[in-house]
Each structure stands twice: as C-alpha cells, then as structure tokens.
Amino acid sequence: MSDPKSGTCTENIINVRRADHLRTMLFQDTETIELFLDQFLTGVIITDPEGIVVFMNKPYGRFLELDPKAQVGRHVTEVVENTRMHIVGRTGRPEINETQVIRGQSIVVQRLPIIKNGRVIAVFGIVMFQCVGDLQKLAAQLKSLESKVKVYEKELRSLRSTRYTVDSIVGESKTLEYLKQLVFRAAAHNLTVLITGESGCGKELYAQAIHNAGAVRLGPFVRVNASAIPADLLESEMFGYEKGAFTGAKPGGKLGKFHMAHHGTIFFDEIGDLPERMQPKLLRVLEEKEFEPVGGTTPVKSDFRLIAATNRDLDEMVKDNRFRSDLYYRLNVFHLHIPPLRERPDDILPQARHFLTEIAEEWSICAPVLTPETEKILLNYPWPGNSRELKHVIQRTVATLDGAVIRPQDLPLNLFKMTDTLRPVKPAPLKKILNDAEAEAIRAALKAASNNKVQASKILGIHRTMLYRRMKQLGMDCSAPPEGSNAAI
C-alpha cells in the first residue's frame, strides 16, 4: 500500500522547485525587477550605501519631473532635495514614516537599509504619501469612520428602543456608586435580574443601563408592562399568535414580545401585577426558553435575557399566596433594590442640575441656575414621587420661569410642605380647616423667605398687603419669624 503522506510530500517538493525556478528567472532579470517596482503607485528609489542612485521608478520620476534612467549613477543629494538616503546607508538605521520637504511639499517617506551578512548593501526608499495632506486626509477619514460607527451604534440603540446607559444614572451618593457597580456586575452575566423600588425611582433606567452595558447591547430591548395590558390580551402579547387564532386576530398572525426579544433583553415592568393564571406560563418560558404562540402547535425558542421590575413587596405577596413562590425565586436571582430619593439626599441636587441641562438642550435655552435658598428647599422636600417627580417639578419651573435664575418663589407651592406624610384631618368646620391650611402655607413661605414678607408674598402669589391682612385675620404675628426659622426677630 502507498503512503498517502508520500504523495503530499512529493507535491510540496515539486511546488518548491517551481517557486525556486520562477524566483531565479525573475530576480536575475533586471528588467523584470524594474517592471515590478514601476507598478508601485508611489515613488521608489534605491541607492548604494554611499548614496549613489541605483534605481528610480517611473512614478517617482513623474513626481520629480525627472527622467528616472538619467538619474542612475548620480548622488542622491543631487537628485532629491533634503534626502537622507546616504545617511541611512552610513548608519544602517531605518527611518520609518519620516516627513521630507520636496518641491515645497511635505511628504511621508520610509528609508530602509538592506543588510546582508551584517553590512548595508543598499538603501530602499519609498514615498508613502506624496503630501502630508494625504496622510491627514486618511486620518480624518479614519476618524470620520470611527465617528460614524459610534453614530450607527447610537442609532441602532435608538431603534432598539433604548437610550439610557450607566452614564445616565446621575448622583453623588455612595449608594448610587454601589448601584452602578451592581449594574456592571449584572451586565457581565446573563442572569435574571429583579429591580425593586418605589414608583418613579428609575427602574427602567437601570434596566436599560444593564442591557447597554452587556454583551447583548446591540440586540433588542423589548418592554412589557403587566399592569398596562388587559389580562385577556396579555398571553397573546407575550407569546404572539398564529393566523386565525381568535376572532379579531391579524390575518398574518403576530410575533410575541418573547419572540421579538431573541438575542436581546425583555424588560417585564410591574411584574407584581402579573395575573395568577399567567405566572406558571411565564415560569415555564424562563425555565425552557421556549413557548407556543396562541393557536400554535410548534414550540418557538428564544434566547433572551429577562429583567423584571416592581414597586410591590413580592415577599409579602408570596406569603399571601398572591404570587407564586417558585416564580419569585426564579426572578430573584440577581436583586437590585433602588432606595427612594429621600434616602439619598446627596443625589437630589446633581439630578436637579442634570434635568436643567437636559431641558435646556431640548428647548435650546440657557440652563437656569439654582440659588442656595432654592437648593435648600429641594433638599428638604421628601420627594414621594422620587426622580420622576423631581424631573416634572424642574420642567414645570423652567416652563414658567422669567430669567435664568430659579428662586424659591419660582418653585411649586407644594414643595414648601416639609412633612413626609399628611396629618389625619380631625372633624372641624370647613372654614377652620381652610384657615389652618392657609396659615400653614404662609408659615412655610415665610420660612423659605427667611421672614422676608415681600419674598414670601411672591412665593404665595399674592400682594404684600394681602399677606399682612390675612396674617392679621388668622391671628399670626406679622413681626415674628415663622416657627423653626433662623431669621432674627
């Protein structure tokens, strides 16, 4: 039997011999070498170690407006101005991508010593760019391409319905820094994430930040809001449906959210409002990563990453048998809890300034600034609506602002109520309740204005004389500072 390897070895030997024959034929023929070098689109020149020109290709001759053959035998300094070919021949050191001025143009060249048996036998010079502008143009093109890639990635994220990244999480508290670390850790793995926190604290912002920091950032980000979709339509929205699955169905059927989230993220908001009959179906999809569309018989596989969010206490719901414990444990693999804004006072002012900048860019105006008194009011307010309420307050304030400075009187009146919760109203005549509420509002305005009656009247939106009149009618001391104020009597 013949060894199959011997055939391969024989073929290799034949190929090597052919290559040697062709190399000998080509490189012993000077005309063939010159033909090769003339094919370069840029200039080529070869000298001996002393700088005597041995060869110049035609493109270089055209650039210098010289006859290439007539330069052979001349010293390179007589042919090319500012050349260093003879210096490279003497030193044996290559000069890569150096700038050389020829005929008033800055060109980029390379000068390479050809070394054999430890000594320089020739110097090879080549013009990389006939003008530094060409190099600058190439650099600009590369920079432009890089910018376009970033733009396309940004546009793709926009098309995928995401616009928040980790940089969108604004604040200076240690709690927020820790939350950002958790975002990166969650993004590094394909685990199911459960985000909890009060309404308005930015749960979707964190979900998008996790998505955009992970490996599937260029994949789809699909939202499902369990509380916004009627219970009888939720299954078809989640899993889709086949043609003719039910009356009123689209003729061609419809893809479900889980199908659309293939190779991406599905964000399941308000997971605590998921109907009980849908909970075991969601559990199966999470376990198997497959589902059947409504009216279908063939399972559909989808490789997705689930991020769930809720403002409900799922632990209590599990105890009350309103949420399946097995689904809860399947969701609560990586837990990220966002504390309310009132527990992160160091984040209030950075977020307020961020919203001011954001609104200014959107409305093409100069970003207003906050006075110290205004900042104090923002810090003292409990923000039951969290970051969402703060953003809406900033939007409303800027929309009605005259000037570029936000003073206390520019803020909504409800921000001057310092109590976290409403006190229970005791049975009393309506007039007394209204008078007490009015007195409290006046005291809050005076405290915010450091007992300056003119400033307080502007906050309340009434004339100063009306303020004095109402204070007298309500039995308030017009000369004393409000309770809790640091103003002098």
Secondary structure as UniProt FT lines:
FT   HELIX           4..27
FT   HELIX           30..38
FT   STRAND          44..47
FT   TURN            49..50
FT   STRAND          52..56
FT   HELIX           58..64
FT   HELIX           68..71
FT   TURN            72..73
FT   HELIX           76..79
FT   TURN            81..82
FT   HELIX           85..91
FT   STRAND          95..102
FT   TURN            103..104
FT   STRAND          105..116
FT   TURN            117..118
FT   STRAND          119..129
FT   HELIX           132..159
FT   TURN            160..161
FT   HELIX           166..168
FT   HELIX           174..187
FT   STRAND          193..197
FT   TURN            199..200
FT   HELIX           203..213
FT   TURN            215..218
FT   STRAND          221..225
FT   TURN            226..228
FT   HELIX           231..239
FT   STRAND          240..241
FT   TURN            243..244
FT   TURN            247..248
FT   TURN            251..252
FT   STRAND          254..255
FT   HELIX           257..260
FT   TURN            261..263
FT   STRAND          264..269
FT   HELIX           271..273
FT   HELIX           276..278
FT   HELIX           279..288
FT   STRAND          290..291
FT   STRAND          300..301
FT   STRAND          304..310
FT   HELIX           314..319
FT   TURN            320..321
FT   HELIX           325..331
FT   TURN            332..333
FT   STRAND          334..338
FT   HELIX           341..343
FT   HELIX           345..347
FT   HELIX           348..363
FT   STRAND          369..370
FT   HELIX           372..380
FT   TURN            384..385
FT   HELIX           386..399
FT   STRAND          405..406
FT   HELIX           408..410
FT   HELIX           413..416
FT   HELIX           430..448
FT   TURN            449..451
FT   HELIX           453..460
FT   HELIX           464..473
FT   TURN            474..475
FT   TURN            483..484
//
